[in-house]
Structure formats: structure tokens, C-alpha cells
Amino acid sequence: MYEPIRSKSVHAMADADFPHRSREEELDIRLAGHLTALLTVTDELRALTPSDELDEAAEELASQVTRLRAAPLRADPSAHDADPAHIDSLHHRAHTLAGHAVVIATYRNDEPAMVVASQCRDFHATALGLTAA
């Protein structure tokens, strides 16, 4: 009445023999990605509004990314004017990225990354006039 199934089931194929990353490796990759994105936005802000705090943050972020994965690739900042709306947009983006990094670092119990991301989040919250809660 029915033709027999001739191929492997989807469930059997899921057990195929190929390398899988552990949950810890996946979290390392995600955390390094968020920190790298935060570093990129920080470099952009450093080009538009130079400050010692941003320089220190960039150095610490690069150190954490190197510890997690490898030396981060850093792009040259784009050629934007120091328009206040653009700077606010960058601070918003950095605040969001730092928040994501804090969540993952907390889940991983990664104290150094958690501290750096929290400090960045607080800095950008202050720059935006938000409470750093």
C-alpha cells in the first residue's frame, strides 16, 4: 500500500559524525562577537569625541576579545561629522551591545568580561543621560 522509506530519517542524520561546538564554545563566540562590535563602536566614538575613558575602554575590550578568541580585526572609523544625533546613536548602539555582553558574561560567569562590559554600559548610559541601573 505504501512505498518503503529509502532514506535515513532526519533524526538519524542529526547524529551524523561531524564536529559540534560545546555550549561554552558557542557562548565564547557570542561574547567575543558582542565585545568586538562594542569595540568597533567605541573606536568610532573615539574618532569623533576623543577621551581617555574611551581609549581605556578600547584597550580593555581588545584585551578581552583577544583572551576569548583572537586579536580583533579593527576597522578605521568612518568619515562622519561630529553630529550630536550621530554621536547619540553610537552611544545607544554601544549601550545595547554592552548590555548583551553583560548578559552573556554573567551567564558564563566571566568576571573580567562582565566588569568591562558593565563599565562600558554605565559610561554610555551616563553619556545618554540615562540612569546606570
C-alpha positions in Angstrom: 0.0 0.0 0.0 2.8 2.5 0.9 6.3 2.6 -0.6 9.0 1.9 2.0 11.2 4.8 3.1 14.6 4.5 1.4 16.5 7.4 3.0 17.7 7.9 6.5 15.4 9.8 8.8 16.1 13.4 9.8 16.7 12.2 13.4 19.3 9.7 12.3 21.0 12.4 10.2 21.2 14.7 13.2 23.6 12.2 14.9 26.0 12.3 11.9 29.6 12.3 12.7 30.7 16.0 12.3 32.3 18.3 14.9 29.9 20.1 17.2 30.8 23.1 19.4 30.0 22.9 23.0 27.7 25.4 24.7 30.7 27.0 26.3 32.4 27.5 22.9 29.2 29.0 21.4 29.0 31.4 24.3 32.6 32.4 23.9 32.0 33.1 20.2 28.9 35.2 21.0 30.6 37.1 23.8 33.6 37.9 21.6 31.3 39.0 18.8 29.4 41.4 21.1 32.7 42.8 22.5 34.1 43.2 19.0 31.1 45.1 17.9 31.3 47.2 21.0 35.0 47.9 20.3 34.1 49.0 16.7 31.5 51.5 18.0 34.0 52.6 20.7 36.6 53.2 18.0 34.1 55.3 16.0 33.3 57.4 19.1 37.0 57.8 19.9 37.5 59.3 16.4 34.5 61.7 16.8 34.9 62.6 20.5 38.3 61.6 21.8 38.6 60.9 25.5 40.8 59.0 27.9 37.9 56.9 29.1 37.1 55.7 25.5 40.8 55.0 24.9 41.0 52.8 28.1 37.7 51.1 27.2 39.0 50.2 23.7 42.2 48.8 25.2 40.3 46.7 27.7 37.8 45.5 25.1 40.6 44.4 22.7 42.2 42.6 25.6 39.0 40.7 26.4 38.4 39.7 22.8 41.9 38.5 22.4 41.5 36.4 25.6 38.3 34.8 24.3 39.1 34.2 20.6 41.9 36.1 18.8 43.1 39.6 18.2 40.1 41.6 17.0 40.1 43.0 13.5 39.7 46.7 13.8 38.3 48.9 11.1 39.2 52.6 10.5 36.4 54.8 11.7 34.1 56.2 9.1 34.2 59.8 7.9 31.2 61.2 9.8 30.9 64.7 11.3 30.6 65.0 15.0 26.8 65.5 14.6 25.2 65.2 18.0 22.4 62.9 16.7 25.0 60.5 15.2 27.0 60.5 18.4 23.8 59.8 20.4 23.1 56.9 18.0 26.5 55.5 18.6 26.1 55.7 22.4 22.7 53.9 22.1 24.3 51.2 20.0 27.2 50.8 22.4 24.9 50.7 25.4 22.8 48.0 23.8 25.9 45.9 22.8 27.4 46.3 26.3 24.1 45.1 27.8 24.2 42.0 25.6 27.8 41.3 26.6 26.9 41.7 30.3 24.2 39.1 30.0 26.4 36.6 28.3 29.4 37.2 30.5 27.1 36.9 33.6 25.8 33.6 32.2 29.3 32.3 31.6 30.5 33.6 35.0 33.2 35.5 33.2 34.2 38.2 35.7 36.7 40.2 33.6 34.4 40.5 30.6 31.4 41.3 32.9 33.3 44.1 34.5 34.5 45.7 31.2 31.1 45.4 29.6 29.4 46.8 32.7 31.7 49.8 32.8 31.1 50.4 29.1 27.3 50.2 29.7 27.5 52.6 32.6 29.6 55.0 30.6 27.3 55.1 27.6 24.2 55.3 29.9 25.8 58.4 31.5 26.6 59.9 28.1 22.9 59.4 27.1 21.7 60.9 30.4 20.2 57.5 31.4 20.4 56.1 34.9 23.0 53.3 35.1 20.7 50.8 36.8 
